[in-house]
Amino acid sequence: MLFAILTVIFIKSFVVWIYMVPTSSMEKTLLPGDLILVNKFSYGIRLPITPLTFPLSHQKLPFNEEVNSYLDFIQLPYFRLFSSEVEQNDVVVFNYPMQTDFPVDHRSFYIKRCVGLPGDTLKINAKQVLINNKALAFPKKVAFDYNVQTGIELNYDTLLKYDVTEGSRISGTRRWQLTLSDSSKNRLEALDYVHSIVPLNINKDNYATYIFPYHKHYNWNVDYYGPLIIPKAGATVKLDSNSIHLYKRIIEQYEENELSWEGNSITINGIETDHYIFKMNYYFMMGDNRHKSSDSRFWGFVPENHVIGKATTVLFSVNKNSDAESNYRWERFFSGIY
């Protein structure tokens, strides 16, 4: 019995891991209720950062949600055995970087697609991701929001028939804002009672205060973003009163330096400087549901020490919608993730 438990702990910690997709941010590539297999070998084995952890737990004890499942007075340096690189377009599971109430390896789990690698220059122009000035192909099942005008009333059953699971009526009758993949959009356009399907376009000059790095110098929104250089280990960045907003969190939180600045005067660990050399690699992650994903556009870079593994397979899929005909999406069982 003890051997079996130790084997399970070893496999979960170092080999593979099972993760239930909680949100729609990766639709239609992944759906809420998908149980997926995460390969921890894909990028190398991340050794425990917080070694004093109750086995098979994450943030809280399984029998007491009020008590942390770990002791954090011992924190080991980040190290990865058999390290290998995250590749562009990989679907990656990682610890949520903004959740500083927990140690790195106990932060909440997120799953997104890696669109930007260390050293890349990323830009989003009218929804199109550009990497080093070259267009990055959209994921096969990417989804965007559209305004839809119909000649009849729609209901949930009708929308579900065309694989539309997100959206709502907007002002007036027979007008909807729906989240559509290319497949759903094409099927709806073929219907006589669908009069128009118009992309939801955000004006280039619409500055969104909730978009990283939350500063008016960077007049960005979800559809128009960048250019932005993704930090790479060993690379040097020039620091000034504007660029500090992009890299302040990295310098202070992820790479654990003391930072202060006033105007263009920037001090790191007590030394005034106009540049910084990154210690780690960073990644830019986005959800395939491009208008309904909390991702790097909203909170910035993912440090390499937060990366857990690559999502490879949907083991099975539970349909959580109470109106669905079946509780299971049988066609998704044991399907690959691309």
N, C-alpha and C positions, 0 to 999 in steps of 0.2 A: 504493500500500500504506500509506504513512504517513498519507495523507488518511483512508483507511478506519479506521485505528486511532484517529486523533484524533476521528473522528466517533463511534465506539463509546464512547470515553472521555467525550465531551461528553454523549451521550445517557444513559449510565449515571449520570453525575454530576449532571445537571440536569433530565432529562426523565422517563424511566421507568427502572424497575429490576425485575429478576426475583428472586424470593425463594422458596426451597423451605421449606414449612412443616415444622418438625422434630418437633413434639410434638402431643399431643392436647388442648391447653388450649382450643382453639376448636371442638372437635367439638360438634355435627355440622355446623356452618357451614363449617369448614375441616377437612381431614383431613391427617394426616401423609403426606407424599408429594405434596401439591398444589403445583404450581409456579404461583405467582401473579404477576400484573402489579401493580406499585406505581406510582401516578401521583405524581410528585414536584411537579407543578404544582398539585396540589389545595390545598395550604396555602402555596404560594409556594416559590420556589427557595432552599433553604438554601445559602449560599455556604460553601466549605470553611473549616473552623476550623483544620485542620492542613494547610496547603498543600503541605508537603514530604512527599508521599506517593507511593510507587511506583504507577504506573497500574494500574487494574483489580485492586487488592488491597485487603485490609481490615485485618487485624491483623498478619499475618505475611507474609513474602515467599513467593510461590508456589513457589519452588525451595529455600527453606530455612525450615522451621518454627521454627527457633530464633532468627530475626532479625526484629525489628519491621519492618513495611513503611513506616514513617514516621519522620521526625525531628520531635520535639516542642518543640524550643527556640524555634520560632516558632509562636505560637498567636494567631490573629486573633479579634477580637470577633465574637460571634454577630450575623449579619445575614441577613435573608430578603427577597428581591426579590418584588414582587407578592404580598405577604403576604395571606392570607385565613384565616378562622377554622376550626378543627376543629369539626365539628358533632356533636351528640349522636347516638350509635349508629353513627357511622363506625367502620369496621374500620381500625385505624391501625397502621402499622409505625413503630417508634421504636427508638432506642438505649437499652439497658438502663441505667437511671440508677445502679444500685448498683455498677457495674463501674468503680471509680475507678482501676484499674491502667492504663486506656487513656484517651486524650483522648476528648472527647464524641463526635466523629464516627467514632471507631474502636471504640466499645463494641459489644457483641453486639447482634444484631437481635432484637427481640421483636415479636409481633403480638397485639393485643387489641382489644376493643371499648371505645370511649370512652363511659362512662356519666355522667361528671360533668365539667362545664365550669367555667372560672374564675368564681369568685363563687358557685357553687351550694352549697347545703347538702345533703349526701348522708347518707342513712341506709339501712341494710339491716335490715329487720324480718321475721323468719321467711322468709328468702330473697328477699323482695320489696324491690327497690331503690326508694327514695323520693327524689325530687329536689325540693327546696323543698316538701316535704310532699305531693307528688303522685306516685302510683305510676307508675313507668316500665315500659312494656310489655316483657315478656320477649322476647328474640330468638326468631324463628320456630323455630329448632332448638336452643334452650337444653336443656342436659342436667343432671340431678342424680343423686345416688346413691340407690338404693332397696334395701331388704331384700326378697328374693324367696323364697317358699316354693313348692316344686313337688312333684308327686306322683310324678315320675319323675326319673331322672338326666338332667342336661343335658350336652351336649358343645359343642365350639367350632362345629361345623357348624350345629347347631341355633340357637345364639345368633346366628351370622353371618346366618342366614336372616332374622332379625328386626332386622338392623342393630345388633346389640349386639357391641361390640368391646372393651369394658373391663369388668372385674369378676373376681370369684373366689369360690370356695366359702368359706363361713364354717363355724364349728364345727358338727359333726353332718353328716348327709347331707341332700341335697336342699334346702339353705339356701344362698342366694347373696347377695352384695352386688354389684349391677350398676349401671353408669352408663347411664341411659336418657333418651332424648328423649321428648317426648310421644307421637310417632308409634310408637316402639318399645314404650313402656309400654302404649299402647292395644292394640297387636297382641298383646302377651303376655297381657294381661288377658282377651282373647277365647279363649284356649286352655283346654281343660278341665283339663289337668294343672297349670296354674298356679293354686295355691290362694290366694295373697295377694301383693300388691305394696304394701309400706309405705314411705313416704318415710323416708330417714335424717334424723332431726331432731336438731339440736344444741340443748341447753338454753340458754336465754337467759343464764343466769348462769355458764355455763362459760367462764371467762376463759382465753384461749389466749395463752400467753407469746410465741408466734412470730408473732402478728398485730401489724401496725403500729398504734400506735407503741411497742409492747413495754413498756408501763407499766401497773401495776395500777390506776391511776386510770381508765384506759380499759378497762373490763371487757367486751371485745369478742371476737367470734369470726367465722368466715366467714359465718354466717347471721344474726348480730345484730351490727351495726356502726354506729358513729356515734351521734349526729349529728356531722358533720365539715364545716367550711367549707373549700372548695377555694380556695387562694390565687389572687388576681387581681392583675395588674400595677397598681400605684398604690393598692391597698387597704391599710388599716392593720389590724394585728392586735395585740391586747393580749397582752403576755407576762407569764407568772408561772411558778411552779414546776411547774404542770401543762401549760399550753399550750406551754411550751418544748420538750417532748418531741415535739409534732407538727411544729414548725417549725424545730427546731435544724439538721437536715440541709440544709434550704433555705437558711438564713442562712449556714451555714458552707461547705457544699460547692458548692451550685448558684449562689449569689450571692456567694460568695468574700469573706466577712467574717470578722474575728476575733471570736470569741464566747467569753465565760466567764460562769459563774453559780454562785452559792452561795445556796441558799434561794430567796428572791424577788428577790435582787440580781442583775441581769443587765447585763452590759457588752458592748457591740458597738463594735468598733474603738476601744476605750479610753474610751467614753462610757457611763455608766450610764443605762439607759433602761427603760421599761415597755411599749414598743411597737415595732413594726417595720413599714416600708412595703415591700411586695414590688416587685421590679424586673421580674419576669417573670410570665407566665401559667402555670398548672399544670393538669393533667388527672388524672382518676381513671379508670384502665383496669381492665376485668375480662374474663376469658375466658368464652366461652359455655358451656364445660364447668365449671360453677360450683363443683363440689367437687374438681376436678382441675386447677386453674389457679393458677400462681404469678403473682399480679397485684398491683394497688395495695393490696389488703387485707393483703398480706404485706410489701410494701416501700415503700408510700407513693406520693407524687405523681410524675407525669412532667412535667418542665420543658418549656416550648415549644421550647427549643433542642435537645432530643433528638428531636423529631418529624421523621420522614423523609418520609412520604407516606401516601396512602390506598390500601388494597388494593381493587382494582376487579374483577379478572377471574381466574378459574382457567384458566390456559392449557392445562395437561393435568395428569393425576393418576396417579402411580405407586403401586400397591398393594404396600407393603413386606412384607405378611404372607405368609410362605412357604406357608401353607395355602390361600391364596385361589385361586379358579379361574382368574383372569386377572391378569396383571401390571399391567394398566391399568384405570382406572375410566373407561370411555369416556363414560359419561353426564355426567361432570363437565367434559369438555373444553370450553373456551371458555364456561363458565358464569359468570354475574355473582355478585358477593359482596354479600350484603345483611344 
